[in-house]
Amino acid sequence: MGGAILAGLLKSGFDPANISVSTKTAASAEKHIDELGVHAFALENGADANAMAVAGADVVLVGVKPAYVTEVLAEVAESINDNALVISVAAGVTTASMEAVLPEDVGVVRAMPNTPAIVGRAVTGIAAGERATDWAIETTVQLFETVGKTIVLEESRIDALSTISGSGPAYVFYLIEQLTKAAKHHGFNDQDAALLVNETFLGASELLAASGKTPEALRKQVTSPNGTTERAIARMGATDLEAMFVEATEAALARARELAAGK
């Protein structure tokens, strides 16, 4: 995710000379320097790599695993600029827990992007901590708009958002996987099945975006009375897909709360 955001920043015209990153290996740091022109520091070369990366920064993006967020922030707290902004993309780590290990003048914002950020089509939920200023929120929005669209919401809603847009790409890929299996069942080889299904999902999504119509309206356009599509939709409806999706997202939300509680 950090790489996708970095690519979005550079593509938007941000000066790479004003970006610093920290990586695990020296090889990765060298690659960032040579290929992207950013400053890079490797933990392999010194334990102070994170502190060196944030030194002098007005905006710090934390992309480590949730279990290490507060540990890393405590490590670099003294190196962060006065009145800086810290943005975390870790699930389940509250702004309060991050604020607790940072100087009182440092604002914190949580961002929950999804994997389509890699192709510039992310949806990112943004939630501000108590110390975050209007500038902090605007800056976070501008940052994540380089990789897609954003929605600002209360922090209490960000876990629910993660069950929809955060996990959502996996749901779509799962549906594509199952329809591909159905295509193979009907005799299509792997290549043809992938073409039929992948392009159908892509085309349907683009049609939805371009038409300005609701998914329900577009579905009804395809579903002729007493036709083949109507029969298929009726069979899907018999499985109560609406309830299944509600239950699935409720299960994801319960797990997000468990993670937030350290379970």
MARLONU-840637 format. One line per field, with one value per residue (C-alpha): x, y, z; residue in one letter; residue number from 1. Coordinates in nm, 3 decimals. Example, Ala and Ser with C-alpha at 12.3 -4.5 7.8 and 13.67 -1.06 7.14 Angstrom:
2
x <- [1.230|1.367]
y <- [-0.450|-0.106]
z <- [0.780|0.714]
residu <- [A|S]
num <- [1|2]
//
This chain:
263
x <- [0.000|0.285|0.429|0.095|0.060|0.418|0.353|0.038|0.223|0.498|0.249|0.064|0.383|0.508|0.883|1.064|1.338|1.084|1.002|1.188|1.113|1.244|1.273|1.389|1.674|1.956|1.870|1.516|1.642|1.886|1.608|1.392|1.681|1.787|1.443|1.227|1.471|1.343|1.554|1.561|1.700|1.736|1.691|1.949|2.203|2.103|1.829|1.773|1.644|1.284|1.393|1.608|1.317|1.079|1.332|1.215|0.889|0.560|0.361|0.448|0.273|0.297|0.257|0.375|0.164|-0.091|0.101|0.402|0.237|0.262|0.608|0.739|0.572|0.722|1.061|1.042|0.842|1.137|1.236|0.895|0.852|0.648|0.282|0.339|0.070|0.090|-0.126|-0.172|-0.311|-0.320|-0.648|-0.768|-0.518|-0.706|-0.598|-0.605|-0.349|-0.122|-0.167|-0.064|0.293|0.338|0.404|0.088|0.122|0.125|-0.208|-0.312|-0.540|-0.642|-0.681|-0.830|-0.748|-0.808|-0.587|-0.715|-0.487|-0.225|-0.409|-0.529|-0.885|-0.887|-1.163|-1.009|-1.191|-1.038|-1.097|-0.937|-0.810|-0.891|-0.578|-0.608|-0.666|-0.864|-0.526|-0.449|-0.776|-0.741|-0.383|-0.482|-0.764|-0.527|-0.273|-0.517|-0.692|-0.370|-0.470|-0.850|-1.149|-1.192|-1.464|-1.424|-1.611|-1.614|-1.356|-1.637|-1.743|-1.405|-1.417|-1.756|-1.610|-1.328|-1.582|-1.722|-1.446|-1.145|-1.241|-1.465|-1.208|-1.174|-1.552|-1.545|-1.251|-1.436|-1.742|-1.520|-1.355|-1.690|-1.833|-1.511|-1.560|-1.915|-1.779|-1.538|-1.827|-1.996|-1.693|-1.482|-1.107|-0.912|-0.819|-1.166|-1.335|-1.107|-1.173|-1.550|-1.572|-1.300|-1.411|-1.776|-1.702|-1.482|-1.736|-2.028|-1.836|-1.749|-2.110|-2.229|-1.985|-2.070|-2.448|-2.538|-2.797|-2.833|-2.718|-3.084|-3.188|-2.908|-2.989|-3.351|-3.238|-3.058|-3.335|-3.604|-3.936|-3.942|-3.590|-3.268|-3.128|-3.449|-3.428|-3.066|-3.144|-3.440|-3.211|-2.961|-3.242|-3.354|-3.024|-3.096|-2.775|-2.873|-2.872|-2.550|-2.369|-2.501|-2.386|-2.046|-1.981|-2.102|-1.848|-1.574|-1.676|-1.666|-1.313|-1.206|-1.326|-1.136|-0.819|-0.873|-0.899|-0.570|-0.722]
y <- [0.000|0.237|0.178|0.254|0.580|0.676|0.607|0.820|1.109|1.101|1.067|1.374|1.577|1.578|1.645|1.320|1.526|1.612|1.248|1.019|0.650|0.379|0.017|-0.310|-0.383|-0.183|-0.323|-0.186|0.153|0.170|0.081|0.365|0.608|0.496|0.444|0.704|0.970|0.979|0.969|0.621|0.474|0.102|-0.060|-0.309|-0.026|0.116|0.101|0.476|0.447|0.529|0.833|0.955|0.914|1.131|1.397|1.733|1.594|1.780|1.471|1.117|0.816|0.501|0.183|-0.087|-0.378|-0.285|-0.461|-0.234|0.107|0.250|0.098|0.269|0.600|0.597|0.529|0.830|1.069|1.293|1.323|1.438|1.808|2.032|2.047|1.760|1.527|1.150|0.935|0.564|0.307|0.029|-0.140|-0.148|0.105|0.401|0.762|0.785|0.508|0.682|1.025|0.877|0.812|1.133|1.495|1.689|1.919|1.631|1.552|1.200|1.082|0.726|0.632|0.308|0.267|-0.049|-0.239|-0.074|0.211|0.020|0.121|0.460|0.343|0.325|0.425|0.562|0.628|0.913|0.969|1.245|1.219|1.479|1.684|1.684|2.029|2.117|2.138|1.781|1.649|1.847|1.729|1.366|1.398|1.550|1.273|0.988|1.152|1.081|0.711|0.734|0.877|0.961|0.978|1.160|1.004|0.966|0.723|0.512|0.428|0.340|-0.029|-0.059|0.109|-0.145|-0.429|-0.273|-0.099|-0.237|-0.602|-0.536|-0.615|-0.965|-1.012|-0.910|-1.139|-1.422|-1.367|-1.359|-1.680|-1.856|-1.737|-1.849|-2.195|-2.194|-2.102|-2.396|-2.619|-2.523|-2.630|-2.316|-2.354|-2.150|-1.873|-1.828|-1.851|-1.578|-1.358|-1.397|-1.332|-1.071|-0.855|-0.888|-0.758|-0.480|-0.379|-0.388|-0.169|0.084|0.087|0.151|0.440|0.593|0.551|0.735|0.466|0.246|-0.117|-0.217|-0.019|-0.168|-0.518|-0.475|-0.360|-0.691|-0.902|-0.968|-1.105|-1.486|-1.487|-1.668|-1.390|-1.369|-1.742|-1.709|-1.407|-1.592|-1.880|-1.641|-1.466|-1.796|-1.815|-1.477|-1.307|-0.987|-1.161|-1.340|-1.013|-0.852|-1.151|-1.156|-0.787|-0.823|-1.105|-0.884|-0.600|-0.830|-0.935|-0.571|-0.500|-0.803|-0.673|-0.331|-0.501|-0.682|-1.027]
z <- [0.000|0.080|-0.264|-0.429|-0.239|-0.321|-0.690|-0.676|-0.519|-0.779|-1.065|-0.938|-0.975|-0.617|-0.601|-0.509|-0.345|-0.073|0.005|0.244|0.304|0.531|0.420|0.570|0.330|0.179|-0.164|-0.141|-0.027|-0.318|-0.560|-0.428|-0.465|-0.813|-0.970|-0.795|-0.682|-0.324|-0.010|0.143|0.464|0.539|0.879|0.760|0.767|1.105|1.367|1.329|0.970|1.070|1.270|0.981|0.738|0.945|1.044|0.915|0.776|0.807|0.702|0.813|0.661|0.873|0.671|0.913|1.038|1.308|1.586|1.533|1.480|1.831|1.878|1.564|1.651|1.999|1.840|1.606|1.826|1.909|1.540|1.414|1.333|1.561|1.451|1.208|1.076|1.123|0.896|0.966|0.721|0.981|1.062|1.422|1.566|1.712|1.683|2.063|2.099|1.849|2.006|2.340|2.219|2.018|2.118|2.202|1.900|1.649|1.483|1.385|1.105|1.019|0.653|0.523|0.152|-0.047|-0.289|-0.612|-0.501|-0.702|-1.022|-0.899|-0.823|-0.444|-0.208|0.112|0.436|0.639|1.011|1.218|1.572|1.837|1.765|1.386|1.233|0.921|0.743|0.851|0.710|0.384|0.342|0.397|0.144|-0.113|-0.053|-0.102|-0.396|-0.587|-0.578|-0.604|-0.420|-0.051|0.209|0.543|0.834|1.210|1.347|1.495|1.137|0.991|1.089|0.920|0.612|0.609|0.583|0.264|0.068|0.254|0.218|-0.082|-0.353|-0.205|-0.228|-0.594|-0.669|-0.496|-0.714|-1.023|-0.907|-0.867|-1.201|-1.369|-1.221|-1.361|-1.704|-1.688|-1.584|-1.910|-2.113|-2.151|-2.110|-1.854|-2.096|-2.244|-1.904|-1.767|-2.070|-2.045|-1.674|-1.620|-1.909|-1.809|-1.459|-1.595|-1.860|-1.617|-1.370|-1.638|-1.760|-1.405|-1.367|-1.704|-1.703|-1.386|-1.320|-1.013|-1.019|-0.979|-1.288|-1.498|-1.377|-1.480|-1.827|-1.877|-1.722|-1.983|-1.851|-1.858|-2.002|-1.914|-1.695|-1.497|-1.426|-1.307|-1.087|-0.934|-0.840|-0.680|-0.494|-0.348|-0.158|0.011|-0.103|0.077|0.415|0.328|0.252|0.571|0.776|0.602|0.667|1.027|1.071|0.929|1.161|1.463|1.370|1.326|1.680|1.808|1.643|1.796|2.136|2.075|2.027]
residu <- [M|G|G|A|I|L|A|G|L|L|K|S|G|F|D|P|A|N|I|S|V|S|T|K|T|A|A|S|A|E|K|H|I|D|E|L|G|V|H|A|F|A|L|E|N|G|A|D|A|N|A|M|A|V|A|G|A|D|V|V|L|V|G|V|K|P|A|Y|V|T|E|V|L|A|E|V|A|E|S|I|N|D|N|A|L|V|I|S|V|A|A|G|V|T|T|A|S|M|E|A|V|L|P|E|D|V|G|V|V|R|A|M|P|N|T|P|A|I|V|G|R|A|V|T|G|I|A|A|G|E|R|A|T|D|W|A|I|E|T|T|V|Q|L|F|E|T|V|G|K|T|I|V|L|E|E|S|R|I|D|A|L|S|T|I|S|G|S|G|P|A|Y|V|F|Y|L|I|E|Q|L|T|K|A|A|K|H|H|G|F|N|D|Q|D|A|A|L|L|V|N|E|T|F|L|G|A|S|E|L|L|A|A|S|G|K|T|P|E|A|L|R|K|Q|V|T|S|P|N|G|T|T|E|R|A|I|A|R|M|G|A|T|D|L|E|A|M|F|V|E|A|T|E|A|A|L|A|R|A|R|E|L|A|A|G|K]
num <- [1|2|3|4|5|6|7|8|9|10|11|12|13|14|15|16|17|18|19|20|21|22|23|24|25|26|27|28|29|30|31|32|33|34|35|36|37|38|39|40|41|42|43|44|45|46|47|48|49|50|51|52|53|54|55|56|57|58|59|60|61|62|63|64|65|66|67|68|69|70|71|72|73|74|75|76|77|78|79|80|81|82|83|84|85|86|87|88|89|90|91|92|93|94|95|96|97|98|99|100|101|102|103|104|105|106|107|108|109|110|111|112|113|114|115|116|117|118|119|120|121|122|123|124|125|126|127|128|129|130|131|132|133|134|135|136|137|138|139|140|141|142|143|144|145|146|147|148|149|150|151|152|153|154|155|156|157|158|159|160|161|162|163|164|165|166|167|168|169|170|171|172|173|174|175|176|177|178|179|180|181|182|183|184|185|186|187|188|189|190|191|192|193|194|195|196|197|198|199|200|201|202|203|204|205|206|207|208|209|210|211|212|213|214|215|216|217|218|219|220|221|222|223|224|225|226|227|228|229|230|231|232|233|234|235|236|237|238|239|240|241|242|243|244|245|246|247|248|249|250|251|252|253|254|255|256|257|258|259|260|261|262|263]
//
